[in-house]
Amino acid sequence: MAPILLIELDNVAKSFDGGRSHALRDITLRIEAGSFVVLVGGSGSGKTTTLKMINRLIEPDSGMVRFDGADVRGLDAPTLRRRIGYAFQGIGLFPHMTIGENIGITPQLLGWPRPDIAMRVAELLELVELPQDYAARLPDALSGGQRQRAGVARAMAARPRVMLMDEPFGALDPITRDTLGTAYRALHDRLGMTTVMVTHDVQEAVLLGDRIIVMSAGRIVADDAPGTLLAGHAVPEAAALMAMPRRQAERIRLLLESSPRSPHG
């Protein structure tokens, strides 16, 4: 069975500052349903601009963006965004609303019956491994990791086919970040979702993604499976970025080999 193309960008370009700053230069990208795609690259490489093109938070100057075969310019932007989950760093939960109200906000805007919203909130709390009584708590009562889980639940509330994630775990401590990343990847697989994630952390990209897209100066310079990119790449920017996890792993290996064996080991 041929793969289903869910997101397509054709020769998309975007400039800011009156055309002086080129954020994207003729980007062409195809994303299949069910895939986990990670965009990596240095600051200003165009990762977040590319992500925001998909749900019309940023409009292209030229080129076309299609979602499920339709030109997004022909779709009502708020309606489109309710079909696409969006999770980002600092998640932006409404502080005056309970966790349950935050999670249920999009289904409420879509006109879901109250009992259906309550059932969906309970289902999502279980999915992201938060206790059910957290539905009645305000965001300030939760830890950073718990708020991030609630933010992911809110993004998933209307059962979107696509999740866009912009550095969703970037502000968390390393252990919480790794735990949530692993938990989200399991949810992605379990629910058959399509995920497009932006991260500065190449190791996170390698461990979570099926496919890594390396960006530099508004262009895609590499696009392949993590293992293939780790083996090396002809483009220097991609090769340098993907060499980092290997260097880190080698340093850890050398440290382990040179450390004296623990008497309790």
C-alpha positions as CSV (number, residue, x, y, z in Angstrom):
1,M,0.0,0.0,0.0
2,A,1.4,3.4,-1.0
3,P,2.2,5.8,1.9
4,I,-0.3,8.6,2.4
5,L,1.1,12.1,2.1
6,L,-0.4,14.2,4.8
7,I,1.8,17.4,4.7
8,E,3.4,18.9,1.6
9,L,5.5,22.0,1.2
10,D,6.3,23.0,-2.4
11,N,9.0,25.7,-3.0
12,V,8.0,27.6,0.1
13,A,9.9,30.8,0.8
14,K,9.6,33.4,3.6
15,S,11.4,36.6,4.4
16,F,11.1,39.0,7.3
17,D,12.3,42.7,7.8
18,G,11.0,43.8,4.4
19,G,12.8,41.0,2.6
20,R,16.2,41.6,4.2
21,S,16.0,38.4,6.3
22,H,15.4,35.2,4.4
23,A,14.0,32.6,6.9
24,L,13.1,30.0,4.2
25,R,14.5,29.6,0.7
26,D,12.4,27.3,-1.6
27,I,11.7,24.6,0.9
28,T,10.1,21.4,-0.5
29,L,9.1,18.7,1.9
30,R,6.8,15.7,2.0
31,I,5.6,14.1,5.3
32,E,3.8,10.8,5.3
33,A,1.0,9.9,7.7
34,G,2.2,8.0,10.7
35,S,5.8,9.3,10.6
36,F,7.8,11.0,13.3
37,V,9.8,13.8,11.6
38,V,12.3,15.9,13.5
39,L,13.7,19.3,12.3
40,V,17.2,20.2,13.6
41,G,19.7,22.9,12.9
42,G,21.2,26.0,14.4
43,S,19.3,29.1,15.6
44,G,17.9,30.9,12.6
45,S,18.0,27.9,10.4
46,G,14.3,28.0,9.6
47,K,13.0,25.1,11.8
48,T,10.2,26.9,13.6
49,T,9.2,29.0,10.6
50,T,8.8,25.7,8.6
51,L,6.7,24.2,11.5
52,K,4.4,27.2,11.7
53,M,3.8,27.2,8.0
54,I,1.9,23.9,8.4
55,N,-0.9,25.4,10.6
56,R,-0.8,28.9,9.1
57,L,0.7,30.6,12.1
58,I,3.1,32.0,9.5
59,E,2.1,32.5,5.8
60,P,4.6,31.9,3.0
61,D,5.6,34.6,0.6
62,S,5.6,32.1,-2.2
63,G,5.1,28.4,-2.7
64,M,2.3,26.2,-1.5
65,V,1.5,24.3,1.7
66,R,-0.9,21.4,1.6
67,F,-2.6,19.5,4.4
68,D,-4.3,16.2,3.5
69,G,-4.2,17.3,-0.2
70,A,-5.8,20.7,0.3
71,D,-4.0,24.1,-0.1
72,V,-4.1,25.5,3.5
73,R,-4.7,29.0,2.1
74,G,-8.2,27.7,1.2
75,L,-8.9,26.5,4.7
76,D,-10.1,28.6,7.6
77,A,-7.0,29.1,9.8
78,P,-8.7,28.6,13.2
79,T,-10.5,25.5,12.0
80,L,-7.2,24.2,10.5
81,R,-5.4,24.7,13.8
82,R,-8.1,22.8,15.7
83,R,-7.3,19.8,13.4
84,I,-3.6,20.0,14.2
85,G,-2.2,19.7,17.7
86,Y,0.4,22.2,18.7
87,A,2.7,21.8,21.7
88,F,5.6,24.2,22.5
89,Q,8.1,25.0,25.2
90,G,6.5,26.7,28.2
91,I,3.2,25.2,26.9
92,G,1.1,28.3,27.8
93,L,-1.6,26.8,29.9
94,F,-4.2,29.3,30.9
95,P,-3.4,30.1,34.6
96,H,-7.0,30.9,35.6
97,M,-8.4,27.7,34.3
98,T,-8.1,24.2,35.8
99,I,-6.1,21.5,34.1
100,G,-9.3,19.9,33.0
101,E,-10.6,23.1,31.5
102,N,-7.3,23.7,29.8
103,I,-7.4,20.2,28.2
104,G,-11.0,20.6,27.2
105,I,-10.8,24.1,25.6
106,T,-10.5,23.0,22.0
107,P,-13.3,20.4,22.2
108,Q,-15.4,23.1,23.8
109,L,-14.7,25.5,21.0
110,L,-15.7,22.7,18.5
111,G,-19.0,22.4,20.3
112,W,-18.5,19.0,21.9
113,P,-21.2,18.0,24.5
114,R,-20.0,18.4,28.1
115,P,-20.1,14.7,28.9
116,D,-17.9,14.0,25.9
117,I,-15.4,16.6,27.0
118,A,-15.3,15.2,30.5
119,M,-14.7,11.7,29.1
120,R,-11.9,13.0,26.8
121,V,-10.2,14.9,29.7
122,A,-10.2,11.7,31.8
123,E,-8.9,9.6,28.9
124,L,-6.1,12.1,28.2
125,L,-5.0,12.4,31.8
126,E,-4.6,8.6,31.8
127,L,-2.7,8.7,28.5
128,V,-0.2,11.3,29.8
129,E,0.0,9.5,33.2
130,L,-1.4,12.3,35.4
131,P,-3.8,11.4,38.3
132,Q,-7.5,12.0,37.6
133,D,-7.8,14.5,40.5
134,Y,-5.4,16.8,38.7
135,A,-8.3,17.9,36.4
136,A,-9.5,20.1,39.2
137,R,-6.1,21.7,39.9
138,L,-4.7,25.0,38.6
139,P,-1.5,24.9,36.6
140,D,0.5,26.6,39.3
141,A,-0.1,23.5,41.5
142,L,1.8,21.2,39.1
143,S,5.5,20.8,38.5
144,G,7.1,21.8,35.2
145,G,7.0,18.2,33.9
146,Q,3.4,17.8,34.9
147,R,2.4,21.0,33.2
148,Q,4.2,19.9,30.1
149,R,2.2,16.6,30.2
150,A,-1.0,18.6,30.5
151,G,0.1,20.7,27.6
152,V,0.6,17.7,25.4
153,A,-2.8,16.4,26.5
154,R,-4.4,19.7,25.5
155,A,-2.8,19.6,22.1
156,M,-4.2,16.1,21.6
157,A,-7.7,16.8,22.9
158,A,-9.6,17.1,19.6
159,R,-7.9,13.9,18.3
160,P,-5.7,15.7,15.7
161,R,-4.2,13.7,12.9
162,V,-1.0,15.8,13.3
163,M,1.0,17.0,16.2
164,L,3.4,19.9,15.8
165,M,5.9,20.2,18.6
166,D,8.3,23.2,19.0
167,E,11.0,22.4,21.6
168,P,8.2,20.9,23.8
169,F,10.6,19.5,26.4
170,G,13.4,22.1,26.2
171,A,12.8,23.9,29.5
172,L,12.8,20.7,31.6
173,D,15.5,19.0,33.5
174,P,17.3,16.2,31.6
175,I,15.7,13.3,33.4
176,T,12.1,14.7,33.0
177,R,12.9,15.6,29.4
178,D,14.0,12.1,28.6
179,T,11.0,10.5,30.4
180,L,8.5,12.7,28.6
181,G,10.1,12.3,25.2
182,T,10.1,8.5,25.6
183,A,6.4,8.6,26.8
184,Y,5.4,10.8,23.9
185,R,7.1,8.5,21.4
186,A,5.2,5.6,22.9
187,L,1.9,7.6,22.5
188,H,2.8,8.4,18.9
189,D,3.2,4.8,18.1
190,R,0.2,3.6,20.1
191,L,-2.2,6.1,18.5
192,G,-0.7,6.0,15.0
193,M,-0.1,9.8,15.0
194,T,1.9,12.0,12.7
195,T,4.4,14.1,14.5
196,V,6.6,17.0,13.3
197,M,9.0,18.2,16.0
198,V,11.6,21.0,16.3
199,T,14.5,20.5,18.6
200,H,18.0,21.9,19.2
201,D,19.0,18.6,20.8
202,V,20.4,16.3,18.2
203,Q,20.6,13.3,20.6
204,E,16.8,13.8,21.3
205,A,16.2,13.9,17.5
206,V,18.2,10.7,17.0
207,L,16.4,8.8,19.8
208,L,12.8,9.9,18.9
209,G,12.6,10.5,15.2
210,D,12.1,8.1,12.3
211,R,13.4,10.8,10.0
212,I,15.7,13.8,10.6
213,I,15.7,16.9,8.5
214,V,18.8,19.1,8.9
215,M,18.2,22.8,8.1
216,S,20.8,25.6,7.6
217,A,20.2,29.2,6.5
218,G,16.6,28.5,5.5
219,R,17.4,25.4,3.4
220,I,17.1,21.7,3.9
221,V,20.7,20.3,3.7
222,A,20.0,16.7,4.7
223,D,16.9,14.5,5.1
224,D,17.3,10.8,6.1
225,A,16.9,8.2,8.8
226,P,18.9,8.8,12.0
227,G,21.2,5.9,11.5
228,T,22.0,6.9,8.0
229,L,22.8,10.5,9.0
230,L,24.9,9.3,12.0
231,A,27.1,7.4,9.5
232,G,28.2,10.7,7.9
233,H,27.0,13.2,5.3
234,A,28.6,15.1,2.4
235,V,27.2,18.5,3.5
236,P,29.5,19.9,6.2
237,E,26.7,21.5,8.2
238,A,24.8,18.2,8.4
239,A,28.0,16.2,9.1
240,A,29.1,18.5,12.0
241,L,25.6,18.5,13.6
242,M,25.2,14.7,13.4
243,A,28.7,14.1,14.7
244,M,27.8,15.4,18.1
245,P,25.9,12.4,19.4
246,R,28.8,10.1,18.2
247,R,31.4,12.3,20.0
248,Q,29.3,12.4,23.2
249,A,28.9,8.6,23.1
250,E,32.7,8.1,22.6
251,R,33.5,10.4,25.5
252,I,31.2,8.5,27.7
253,R,32.7,5.2,26.6
254,L,36.2,6.5,27.4
255,L,35.2,7.8,30.8
256,L,33.6,4.4,31.7
257,E,36.7,2.5,30.6
258,S,39.1,4.8,32.5
259,S,37.0,4.9,35.7
260,P,38.0,2.6,38.5
261,R,35.6,-0.2,39.1
262,S,33.3,0.5,42.0
263,P,33.9,-1.9,45.0
264,H,30.1,-2.2,45.1
265,G,29.7,-3.0,41.4
